[in-house]
C-alpha cells in the first residue's frame, strides 16, 4: 500500500474535495495525513475533517498549514466558499506545526511516504528549507503548472517563490499540469450520476459542487486534482516526459509560469528530476474516478 500526505487548498475550486474523496475510496493508498494551505486554512481543516468523518476516516490527522505565501500578503478576510457546507462544531488542534509534521512524519518513517500537493506549495517549500534531506526520503506527485503554454497555473501563481524552491530542490517530481487536466472535465451526464447516487457521501459532495457552481448548473468540474491522485495510483492513465523545469518569479507577464529550459540543440532526456504529464487517457480516467467515488 502506497503511503501519502495530501497538501490541499480544499474549499476553493471543487476539485480538491473530489480528489480527497477519490483518495479516501482508493484501497491502494494510505493517507498518513492531510495538511491545508493558503488563506483561512482553519476553515479548510474543518471542511476536510467533515469529509473524513463521512468516510469513517476521522483518525487521519488534519494539520492547519500556512495561510500566506512565502513572500507577500494575502486577503485575511477571504473564506473558502465551500466552508459554508460545514454545520458541525469541529475543533482544530493548532498545537501541531505543519512543517514539523511533514518533516518528522517523512524522516521518521521506515517506509516511503509520497507528498501529493494539490494546492500552492508553501508548506512543502517550508519543509524542504527546514530539512533538505527530504529529497532522499520522499517524492512529490503534484497538480500544478503548465509546460505547453506560458500560462501561470493557479497553484504555482499563488506562491511562485515556494514553487521555485520545490522544483530546484532535487526531489523527484511528477508534474500533473493543465496540459492534461483541462482534458478531464465532467459532463452533465457524469454530474447527474453523482447527484442521483444518493449516498451520504455523494450527497455531501453534491452540496459542495452546487455551492461551487454558484447557481450556474452548466458549470462542470474539471478534475485537476483528482487526476494527480488517480495517476499516482495508476500511472498508465498518463504519458510523461522528462523535462528541465524552472519557475519564473520575476517576469512582468510570466510570474508563476513553469518554464521548460531544455535547449532544442542538446537536450538530454532523463537527467532532470521532473517528469511532466503530456497526455492522458481522459475517458478511462473519468470512468475510474466515477467508479471510485460512487460507492
Secondary structure, 3 states (H helix, E strand, C coil): CEEEEEEECCCCCCHHHHHHHHHHCCCCEEEEEEEECCCCHHHHHHHHHHHHHHCCCCCCEEECCCCCCCCCCCCCCCCCHHHHHCCCCCCCCCCCCHHHHHHHHHHCCCCCEEEEECCCCHHHHHHHHHCHHHHHCCEEEEECCCCCCCCCCHHHHCCHHHHHHHHCCCCEEEEECHHHHCCCECCHHHHHHHHHHCCHHHHHHHHHHHHHHCCCCCCCCECHHHHHHHHHHCHHHEEEEEECEEECCCCCCCCCCEEECCCCCCCCCCCCCEEEEEEECHHHHHHHHHHHHCC
